[in-house]
Amino acid sequence: MGEPSLDALPVLGDALLGLRQPSDDDIPALVEACNDPLSARFTRLPVPYTAADAEHYVRSSAEGWRDQTGALFVITLDERLAGTCSLRIDAENPTEAEVGYLVAPWARNRGVARAAVELITEWGLHSWGLTRLVANIEDLNPASIAVVTPLGYRRVEPGYVQDLKGTQRAMHHWERLAETTEAN
Ligand SMILES: CC(C)(COP(=O)(O)OP(=O)(O)OC[C@H]1O[C@@H](n2cnc3c(N)ncnc32)[C@H](O)[C@@H]1OP(=O)(O)O)[C@@H](O)C(=O)NCCC(=O)NCCS
């Protein structure tokens, strides 16, 4: 792994579409972004998502970066908080991480998730020094699958069943390896 500054997460992207570390000021916008039916359906976020949950995300971002167990960003679109995007290190394989993302309903279908996941993928593999990123995606989430496939993520067989919020869901791992190029 590289030797990044542990004071704060780097800022990725630009003013139009970027990733940065969240702060307490982001809590209301995080609550708004994370409290929607699609995110409730397809992620492990608590329902309802409260200010305490948002505070936890802000705290976990600072702590995760300090101890190098994760890189938890918010997505900004024109400087407005438009979602979250994260890498969480696999405790058993510390050069591998799970990628997670959600976009606020008002910002969807404008390429925000694709751009954010591309930023975090390239940074994670080529700057942070990770070797493998994995998105765990439910088979019935075509929008999420459409986000990662053009970025070189490939479906890992076989699929598996996960108990997500008390319901059995058919899932697949989608992996991107450091050496994969988008043309592959
Ligand atoms: C999945 C999610 C992050 C996509 O965010 P987004 O910013 O709207 O995605 P983008 O605008 O970057 O679009 C990505 C692709 O999804 C496609 N897409 C959107 N809705 C779709 C649908 N219902 N079926 C198939 N494809 C769909 C878009 O057409 C686009 O593909 P294209 O560029 O090839 O046309 C967003 O819907 C979301 O937050 N969902 C709830 C949380 C979630 O599912 N997170 C992922 C958990 S694994």
The ligand as an SDF file (V2000), in Angstrom:
LIG
                    3D

 48 50  0  0  0  0  0  0  0  0999 V2000
  -27.6030    2.3350   -8.3420 C   0  0  0  0  0  0  0  0  0  0  0  0
  -27.4480    3.8590   -8.2190 C   0  0  0  0  0  0  0  0  0  0  0  0
  -26.2620    4.1560   -7.3240 C   0  0  0  0  0  0  0  0  0  0  0  0
  -27.1900    4.4130   -9.6310 C   0  0  0  0  0  0  0  0  0  0  0  0
  -26.9380    5.8090   -9.4920 O   0  0  0  0  0  0  0  0  0  0  0  0
  -27.0450    6.8300  -10.7350 P   0  0  0  0  0  0  0  0  0  0  0  0
  -26.2130    8.0190  -10.4150 O   0  0  0  0  0  0  0  0  0  0  0  0
  -28.4560    7.0470  -11.0650 O   0  0  0  0  0  0  0  0  0  0  0  0
  -26.3460    5.9860  -11.8880 O   0  0  0  0  0  0  0  0  0  0  0  0
  -25.8000    6.5690  -13.2510 P   0  0  0  0  0  0  0  0  0  0  0  0
  -26.5920    7.7880  -13.6320 O   0  0  0  0  0  0  0  0  0  0  0  0
  -24.3190    6.6880  -13.1590 O   0  0  0  0  0  0  0  0  0  0  0  0
  -26.2370    5.4480  -14.2860 O   0  0  0  0  0  0  0  0  0  0  0  0
  -25.6000    4.2120  -14.3160 C   0  0  0  0  0  0  0  0  0  0  0  0
  -26.2670    3.3310  -15.3550 C   0  0  0  0  0  0  0  0  0  0  0  0
  -27.4470    2.7530  -14.7920 O   0  0  0  0  0  0  0  0  0  0  0  0
  -28.4270    2.6880  -15.8230 C   0  0  0  0  0  0  0  0  0  0  0  0
  -29.7110    2.5090  -15.1890 N   0  0  0  0  0  0  0  0  0  0  0  0
  -30.3600    3.3610  -14.3620 C   0  0  0  0  0  0  0  0  0  0  0  0
  -31.5130    2.8080  -13.9490 N   0  0  0  0  0  0  0  0  0  0  0  0
  -31.5780    1.5740  -14.5070 C   0  0  0  0  0  0  0  0  0  0  0  0
  -32.5050    0.4950  -14.4610 C   0  0  0  0  0  0  0  0  0  0  0  0
  -33.6130    0.5720  -13.7090 N   0  0  0  0  0  0  0  0  0  0  0  0
  -32.2440   -0.6110  -15.1760 N   0  0  0  0  0  0  0  0  0  0  0  0
  -31.1150   -0.7090  -15.9190 C   0  0  0  0  0  0  0  0  0  0  0  0
  -30.1820    0.2560  -15.9840 N   0  0  0  0  0  0  0  0  0  0  0  0
  -30.4230    1.3890  -15.2900 C   0  0  0  0  0  0  0  0  0  0  0  0
  -28.2130    3.9970  -16.5390 C   0  0  0  0  0  0  0  0  0  0  0  0
  -28.8290    3.9800  -17.8160 O   0  0  0  0  0  0  0  0  0  0  0  0
  -26.7030    4.0130  -16.6400 C   0  0  0  0  0  0  0  0  0  0  0  0
  -26.2160    3.1910  -17.6530 O   0  0  0  0  0  0  0  0  0  0  0  0
  -25.6990    3.7770  -19.0660 P   0  0  0  0  0  0  0  0  0  0  0  0
  -24.7610    4.8880  -18.7570 O   0  0  0  0  0  0  0  0  0  0  0  0
  -25.0370    2.5960  -19.6800 O   0  0  0  0  0  0  0  0  0  0  0  0
  -26.9320    4.2460  -19.7670 O   0  0  0  0  0  0  0  0  0  0  0  0
  -28.7290    4.5390   -7.6520 C   0  0  0  0  0  0  0  0  0  0  0  0
  -29.8420    4.0740   -8.3850 O   0  0  0  0  0  0  0  0  0  0  0  0
  -28.9610    4.2410   -6.1850 C   0  0  0  0  0  0  0  0  0  0  0  0
  -28.5200    4.9920   -5.3290 O   0  0  0  0  0  0  0  0  0  0  0  0
  -29.6640    3.1220   -5.8760 N   0  0  0  0  0  0  0  0  0  0  0  0
  -29.9190    2.7620   -4.4750 C   0  0  0  0  0  0  0  0  0  0  0  0
  -28.6550    2.3170   -3.7580 C   0  0  0  0  0  0  0  0  0  0  0  0
  -27.9540    1.1610   -4.4750 C   0  0  0  0  0  0  0  0  0  0  0  0
  -28.5700    0.3350   -5.1260 O   0  0  0  0  0  0  0  0  0  0  0  0
  -26.6260    1.1350   -4.3220 N   0  0  0  0  0  0  0  0  0  0  0  0
  -25.8040    0.0810   -4.8910 C   0  0  0  0  0  0  0  0  0  0  0  0
  -25.8460   -1.1210   -4.0040 C   0  0  0  0  0  0  0  0  0  0  0  0
  -24.8880   -2.4740   -4.7290 S   0  0  0  0  0  0  0  0  0  0  0  0
  1  2  1  0
  2  3  1  0
  2  4  1  0
  2 36  1  0
  4  5  1  0
  5  6  1  0
  6  7  2  0
  6  8  1  0
  6  9  1  0
  9 10  1  0
 10 11  2  0
 10 12  1  0
 10 13  1  0
 13 14  1  0
 14 15  1  0
 15 16  1  0
 15 30  1  0
 16 17  1  0
 17 18  1  0
 17 28  1  0
 18 19  1  0
 18 27  1  0
 19 20  2  0
 20 21  1  0
 21 22  1  0
 21 27  2  0
 22 23  1  0
 22 24  2  0
 24 25  1  0
 25 26  2  0
 26 27  1  0
 28 29  1  0
 28 30  1  0
 30 31  1  0
 31 32  1  0
 32 33  2  0
 32 34  1  0
 32 35  1  0
 36 37  1  0
 36 38  1  0
 38 39  2  0
 38 40  1  0
 40 41  1  0
 41 42  1  0
 42 43  1  0
 43 44  2  0
 43 45  1  0
 45 46  1  0
 46 47  1  0
 47 48  1  0
M  END
$$$$
